[in-house]
Amino acid sequence: MRIHWHRRDLRTTDNAGLAAATADSPVVPVFVFDDAVLDHAAPPRVAFMLDALDSLRAQYRDRGSDLVIAHGDPTAEIPRLAEAFGADGVTWGEAYSGLGIERDIAVRQALDDVGVEREAVTDSVHHRPGEITTNDGDPYSVFTYFGRKWHDREKEDPYDAPGPDELADVSGDPLPSVGDLGFEEPQAEIPPAGTEPARELLDAFCEDDIYRYEDRRDYPADDCTSRLSAHLKFGTIGIREVYERTASAAAAADDEERRESVAEFQSQLAWREFYTQVLFANRSVVTDNYKTYERPLQWRDDPEALQAWKDGETGYPIVDAGMRQLRQEAFVHNRVRMIVASFLTKDLLIDWRAGYEWFKERLVDHDTANDNGGWQWAASTGTDAQPYFRIFNPMTQGERYDPDAEYIKTYVPELRDAEPSVIHEWPDLSLTQRRNAAPEYPDPIVDHSERRDQALEMFETARGES
């Protein structure tokens, strides 16, 4: 008998750890609600996770087994469950964050102490940290070179789901509710979790939008994205299955332009793994700047501006639309994530950590490596970051990527009767023009041109240039 410990792999198909566990003996599937992990959780992700666990449990019950649920410290719970089921081995998918690595070291030691074998396998990424390195064996700090090698490496085929004879005949306790775990119900509408919803998204994307992805992914009104981010974060679908499906889409493409569009989406999968290896090699980036400056960056302490940003009340329409989408859907379109992050750090001059923490609280797809990488990119403090002197103009970004203001009007109802030209010129309008066009929508809280100059000065001072 063996135990498979589910963590970020809430599925039965294309599960490398589960496949390894079932190779030798029947397997008891286990999930542990770990308080140390829940301390970093938030209502949207807890709700999504519970839905995913319910789906996972159904997959096991369809095969004559069940998902065994425990709550507590895994260093105690995993050895306890191994003893209770007479298991001589435990498998799980590797973790790459600081918290996950430290937890797994402790669980390995606890299992060693009771004589139970353990095996951690690569599951959440195609190429584990340390496999793609520079010629000197160092982690990459620039995506371009990492991405080329990532594309060139062969990808494993998906793993089959276990059959009923490969699973132990067990029963599990009921799943807790969001409230049972100490969280309030999420305010946002949370999408359905589980392998089937993930596959439906993947299939729909690969039938159409993946062929337009390269040209249209930056236009939020098109929603030409896969919406798989939360599923990849919780592992309700395997990365090998996703890649195989995109490879099939590339093979079915009838021209080079469509194949290149598929490759562009695959590059987003590579970005996930790039940021994973950055975090693995530099655990301090969760709280510290990746890039060091000669002097500390002098971020502003401005609670009122920060709150206006959180509330979507900045008077910059594309920024406010993104922040309101976050509240309503626990999700933000990727181009808009960059815009709102740039606005916080370069227009409001507020520390990226404040934005990262707010996204961590509100996003259903929050992933430490990806979100930290994205925030530090926008703040010009990260690996392969946006150069400090390239500062998004939020009005230009809105006009370029939402020319008809369709996305903005979806989330900012005060502007639904305004012409797109008025929306995109909002900060430059007179007070009278703004009141006539949309009296309920706020005036801009800062002047972009002035703050751009201040941002440049802040970074030049930090670089020792002034």
Buried (B, 14 or more C-beta within 10 A) or exposed (E): BBBBBBBBBBBBBBBBBBBBBBEEEBBBBBBBBBEEBBEEBBBBBBBBBBBBBBBBBBBBEEBEBBBBBBBEBBBEBBBBBBEEBEBBBBBBBBBBBBBBBEBBEBBBEBBEEEEBEBEBBBBBBBBBBEBBBEEEEEBBBEBEBBBEBBEEEEBBEBBBBBEEEBBBEBEBEEBBEBEEBEBEEBEBEBBBBBBBBBBEBBEEBBEEBBBBBBBBBBBBBBEBBBBBBBBBBBBBBBBBBBBBBBBEBBEEBEEEEBBBBBBBBBBBBBBBBBBBBBBBBBBEBBEEBBBEBEEEBEBEEBEEBBEBBBEBBBBBBBBBBBBBBBBBBBBBBBBBBBBBBBBBBBBBBBBBBBBBEBBBBBBBBBBBBBBBBBBBBBBBBBBBBBEBEEBBBBBEBBBBBBEEBEBBBBBBEBBEEBEBEBBBBBBEBEEEEBEEBBEEBBEBBBEBEEBBEBBBEBBEBBEEEE
